Amino acid sequence: LFAGNGFYRKGGIELLKAFQRLGREDARLCIVSTLEVDWGVEPSAAEVAWAERTIADDPRITLHRGIPHAQLLQLMRQAHVFVSTTFADPFNNTILEAMGAGLPVIASKV
């Protein structure tokens, strides 16, 4: 499970690349994001197009846009692991929420 509205600042492209390298047909990636470009990281138009195409074309990836917080917490209870690949985050609340839901967390060093 990945959750973050600043998708590119939060390492969304790197997450997608790592997921593709995983090479497991039984792996699933659930993304909760608006896929917005915000401060800190400015992906190229080609990178944005690649990310959106990858998410749309890979049946192992599920995208949830703009869901209520209660639904995110439900997804956390169903997930096996939480991934935070952020480049910059003043305080990543989703990591604490994931830990509170009992999820192991894989996170970048920020």
DRENPA-3360 file (N, C-alpha, C; in nm, 2 decimals, always signed):
BEGIN
1 = LFAGNGFY = +0.08/-0.12/+0.00/+0.00/+0.00/+0.00/+0.09/+0.12/+0.00 ~ +0.06/+0.22/-0.09/+0.12/+0.35/-0.09/+0.01/+0.45/-0.08 ~ +0.03/+0.55/+0.00/-0.07/+0.66/+0.02/+0.01/+0.79/+0.02 ~ -0.03/+0.88/-0.07/+0.02/+1.02/-0.07/-0.02/+1.10/-0.19 ~ -0.08/+1.22/-0.16/-0.13/+1.30/-0.27/-0.02/+1.36/-0.35 ~ +0.09/+1.40/-0.29/+0.20/+1.45/-0.37/+0.28/+1.34/-0.43 ~ +0.22/+1.27/-0.52/+0.27/+1.14/-0.58/+0.42/+1.14/-0.62 ~ +0.46/+1.25/-0.69/+0.59/+1.25/-0.75/+0.69/+1.29/-0.64;
9 = RKGGIELL = +0.66/+1.39/-0.55/+0.74/+1.43/-0.44/+0.76/+1.31/-0.34 ~ +0.66/+1.22/-0.34/+0.66/+1.11/-0.25/+0.72/+0.99/-0.31 ~ +0.79/+1.01/-0.42/+0.86/+0.90/-0.49/+0.78/+0.80/-0.56 ~ +0.67/+0.84/-0.62/+0.58/+0.76/-0.69/+0.64/+0.69/-0.81 ~ +0.72/+0.76/-0.88/+0.78/+0.70/-1.00/+0.88/+0.59/-0.96 ~ +0.96/+0.62/-0.86/+1.05/+0.52/-0.81/+0.98/+0.40/-0.75 ~ +0.87/+0.42/-0.69/+0.79/+0.30/-0.64/+0.74/+0.22/-0.76 ~ +0.69/+0.28/-0.87/+0.64/+0.21/-0.98/+0.76/+0.13/-1.05;
17 = KAFQRLGR = +0.87/+0.19/-1.06/+0.99/+0.12/-1.12/+1.03/+0.00/-1.03 ~ +1.03/+0.02/-0.90/+1.07/-0.09/-0.81/+0.96/-0.20/-0.82 ~ +0.84/-0.17/-0.83/+0.73/-0.27/-0.84/+0.75/-0.35/-0.97 ~ +0.78/-0.28/-1.08/+0.80/-0.35/-1.21/+0.92/-0.44/-1.20 ~ +1.03/-0.40/-1.13/+1.15/-0.48/-1.12/+1.12/-0.61/-1.03 ~ +1.03/-0.59/-0.94/+0.99/-0.71/-0.86/+0.96/-0.83/-0.94 ~ +0.89/-0.81/-1.05/+0.87/-0.92/-1.14/+0.78/-1.04/-1.09 ~ +0.70/-1.01/-1.00/+0.61/-1.12/-0.95/+0.47/-1.09/-0.99;
25 = EDARLCIV = +0.42/-1.19/-1.06/+0.28/-1.18/-1.11/+0.18/-1.18/-0.99 ~ +0.21/-1.24/-0.88/+0.12/-1.24/-0.77/+0.13/-1.12/-0.68 ~ +0.22/-1.03/-0.70/+0.23/-0.90/-0.63/+0.12/-0.81/-0.66 ~ +0.08/-0.73/-0.57/-0.03/-0.63/-0.59/+0.02/-0.50/-0.53 ~ -0.01/-0.39/-0.60/+0.02/-0.26/-0.55/-0.11/-0.17/-0.54 ~ -0.14/-0.13/-0.43/-0.26/-0.04/-0.41/-0.20/+0.10/-0.38 ~ -0.24/+0.20/-0.47/-0.20/+0.33/-0.46/-0.32/+0.42/-0.42 ~ -0.30/+0.50/-0.31/-0.40/+0.60/-0.28/-0.34/+0.73/-0.30;
33 = STLEVDWG = -0.39/+0.80/-0.40/-0.33/+0.93/-0.44/-0.41/+1.00/-0.55 ~ -0.40/+1.13/-0.55/-0.46/+1.21/-0.66/-0.37/+1.22/-0.78 ~ -0.25/+1.17/-0.76/-0.14/+1.17/-0.86/-0.10/+1.32/-0.90 ~ -0.12/+1.41/-0.80/-0.09/+1.55/-0.83/+0.06/+1.57/-0.83 ~ +0.10/+1.67/-0.90/+0.24/+1.73/-0.89/+0.23/+1.84/-0.80 ~ +0.31/+1.84/-0.69/+0.31/+1.95/-0.60/+0.46/+2.00/-0.58 ~ +0.49/+2.06/-0.47/+0.62/+2.12/-0.45/+0.73/+2.02/-0.44 ~ +0.85/+2.06/-0.46/+0.97/+1.98/-0.44/+1.02/+1.90/-0.55;
41 = VEPSAAEV = +0.94/+1.83/-0.63/+0.98/+1.75/-0.74/+0.89/+1.78/-0.86 ~ +0.96/+1.81/-0.97/+0.88/+1.85/-1.09/+0.92/+1.74/-1.20 ~ +0.83/+1.64/-1.21/+0.86/+1.54/-1.31/+0.83/+1.60/-1.45 ~ +0.90/+1.54/-1.55/+0.88/+1.58/-1.69/+0.74/+1.53/-1.73 ~ +0.69/+1.59/-1.84/+0.56/+1.55/-1.90/+0.57/+1.40/-1.94 ~ +0.69/+1.36/-1.98/+0.71/+1.22/-2.02/+0.70/+1.12/-1.90 ~ +0.75/+1.17/-1.79/+0.75/+1.09/-1.66/+0.61/+1.08/-1.61 ~ +0.53/+1.19/-1.62/+0.39/+1.18/-1.57/+0.31/+1.09/-1.66;
49 = AWAERTIA = +0.33/+1.10/-1.79/+0.26/+1.02/-1.89/+0.29/+0.87/-1.86 ~ +0.42/+0.84/-1.84/+0.47/+0.70/-1.81/+0.40/+0.65/-1.69 ~ +0.40/+0.73/-1.58/+0.34/+0.68/-1.45/+0.19/+0.65/-1.47 ~ +0.12/+0.75/-1.53/-0.02/+0.73/-1.55/-0.05/+0.61/-1.64 ~ +0.03/+0.59/-1.74/+0.01/+0.47/-1.83/+0.04/+0.34/-1.76 ~ +0.15/+0.34/-1.68/+0.18/+0.22/-1.61/+0.07/+0.18/-1.51 ~ +0.02/+0.28/-1.44/-0.09/+0.25/-1.34/-0.21/+0.20/-1.41 ~ -0.24/+0.26/-1.53/-0.37/+0.22/-1.60/-0.35/+0.09/-1.67;
57 = DDPRITLH = -0.23/+0.05/-1.71/-0.21/-0.07/-1.79/-0.18/-0.19/-1.71 ~ -0.13/-0.18/-1.59/-0.08/-0.29/-1.51/-0.20/-0.34/-1.43 ~ -0.26/-0.46/-1.45/-0.37/-0.51/-1.38/-0.34/-0.54/-1.23 ~ -0.21/-0.54/-1.20/-0.17/-0.57/-1.06/-0.18/-0.44/-0.97 ~ -0.20/-0.33/-1.04/-0.20/-0.20/-0.97/-0.34/-0.15/-0.96 ~ -0.38/-0.10/-0.84/-0.51/-0.04/-0.82/-0.49/+0.10/-0.77 ~ -0.56/+0.19/-0.83/-0.55/+0.33/-0.79/-0.68/+0.38/-0.73 ~ -0.67/+0.44/-0.61/-0.78/+0.50/-0.54/-0.76/+0.65/-0.53;
65 = RGIPHAQL = -0.84/+0.73/-0.60/-0.82/+0.88/-0.60/-0.92/+0.94/-0.50 ~ -0.87/+1.03/-0.42/-0.96/+1.11/-0.34/-1.06/+1.03/-0.25 ~ -1.01/+0.93/-0.19/-1.10/+0.85/-0.10/-1.11/+0.91/+0.04 ~ -1.22/+0.88/+0.11/-1.23/+0.93/+0.25/-1.12/+0.87/+0.34 ~ -1.09/+0.93/+0.44/-0.98/+0.88/+0.53/-1.02/+0.75/+0.59 ~ -1.15/+0.73/+0.62/-1.19/+0.60/+0.68/-1.16/+0.49/+0.58 ~ -1.18/+0.51/+0.45/-1.15/+0.41/+0.35/-1.00/+0.38/+0.35 ~ -0.92/+0.48/+0.36/-0.77/+0.46/+0.36/-0.74/+0.37/+0.48;
73 = LQLMRQAH = -0.80/+0.40/+0.60/-0.77/+0.31/+0.71/-0.81/+0.17/+0.69 ~ -0.92/+0.15/+0.62/-0.97/+0.02/+0.59/-0.87/-0.05/+0.50 ~ -0.82/+0.02/+0.40/-0.72/-0.04/+0.31/-0.59/-0.08/+0.39 ~ -0.56/+0.00/+0.49/-0.44/-0.03/+0.57/-0.47/-0.16/+0.64 ~ -0.59/-0.18/+0.69/-0.62/-0.31/+0.76/-0.61/-0.43/+0.67 ~ -0.63/-0.41/+0.54/-0.63/-0.52/+0.45/-0.49/-0.54/+0.38 ~ -0.40/-0.45/+0.39/-0.27/-0.45/+0.33/-0.17/-0.54/+0.40 ~ -0.07/-0.58/+0.33/+0.04/-0.66/+0.40/+0.16/-0.58/+0.44;
81 = VFVSTTFA = +0.18/-0.46/+0.37/+0.30/-0.38/+0.39/+0.26/-0.24/+0.35 ~ +0.32/-0.14/+0.41/+0.30/+0.00/+0.37/+0.44/+0.05/+0.32 ~ +0.44/+0.12/+0.20/+0.56/+0.17/+0.14/+0.55/+0.32/+0.14 ~ +0.66/+0.39/+0.19/+0.67/+0.53/+0.18/+0.81/+0.56/+0.11 ~ +0.80/+0.61/-0.01/+0.92/+0.64/-0.09/+0.95/+0.79/-0.10 ~ +0.90/+0.87/-0.01/+0.91/+1.01/-0.02/+1.05/+1.07/-0.02 ~ +1.06/+1.18/-0.10/+1.19/+1.25/-0.10/+1.18/+1.37/+0.00 ~ +1.07/+1.42/+0.03/+1.05/+1.53/+0.13/+0.92/+1.53/+0.19;
89 = DPFNNTIL = +0.91/+1.52/+0.32/+0.79/+1.52/+0.39/+0.81/+1.58/+0.53 ~ +0.74/+1.69/+0.56/+0.77/+1.75/+0.69/+0.74/+1.65/+0.81 ~ +0.63/+1.58/+0.80/+0.60/+1.47/+0.90/+0.50/+1.38/+0.83 ~ +0.54/+1.26/+0.81/+0.46/+1.16/+0.74/+0.36/+1.09/+0.83 ~ +0.24/+1.14/+0.84/+0.14/+1.08/+0.92/+0.10/+0.95/+0.88 ~ +0.10/+0.92/+0.75/+0.06/+0.79/+0.70/+0.15/+0.68/+0.75 ~ +0.27/+0.70/+0.78/+0.36/+0.60/+0.83/+0.31/+0.56/+0.97 ~ +0.28/+0.66/+1.05/+0.23/+0.64/+1.19/+0.09/+0.56/+1.18;
97 = EAMGAGLP = +0.01/+0.60/+1.09/-0.12/+0.54/+1.08/-0.10/+0.39/+1.03 ~ -0.01/+0.37/+0.94/+0.02/+0.23/+0.90/+0.07/+0.15/+1.01 ~ +0.16/+0.20/+1.09/+0.21/+0.13/+1.20/+0.10/+0.10/+1.30 ~ +0.02/+0.20/+1.32/-0.10/+0.18/+1.41/-0.19/+0.07/+1.37 ~ -0.20/+0.05/+1.24/-0.28/-0.06/+1.18/-0.20/-0.19/+1.18 ~ -0.08/-0.19/+1.23/+0.00/-0.32/+1.24/+0.08/-0.35/+1.12 ~ +0.09/-0.26/+1.03/+0.16/-0.29/+0.90/+0.31/-0.27/+0.92 ~ +0.39/-0.36/+0.86/+0.53/-0.33/+0.85/+0.55/-0.22/+0.75;
105 = VIASKV = +0.65/-0.13/+0.77/+0.67/-0.01/+0.68/+0.80/-0.02/+0.62 ~ +0.80/+0.00/+0.49/+0.93/+0.02/+0.41/+0.93/+0.16/+0.37 ~ +1.04/+0.23/+0.42/+1.04/+0.38/+0.40/+1.18/+0.43/+0.35 ~ +1.17/+0.53/+0.27/+1.30/+0.60/+0.24/+1.35/+0.67/+0.36 ~ +1.48/+0.70/+0.35/+1.55/+0.77/+0.46/+1.53/+0.92/+0.44 ~ +1.44/+0.98/+0.51/+1.42/+1.13/+0.50/+1.44/+1.19/+0.63;
% end
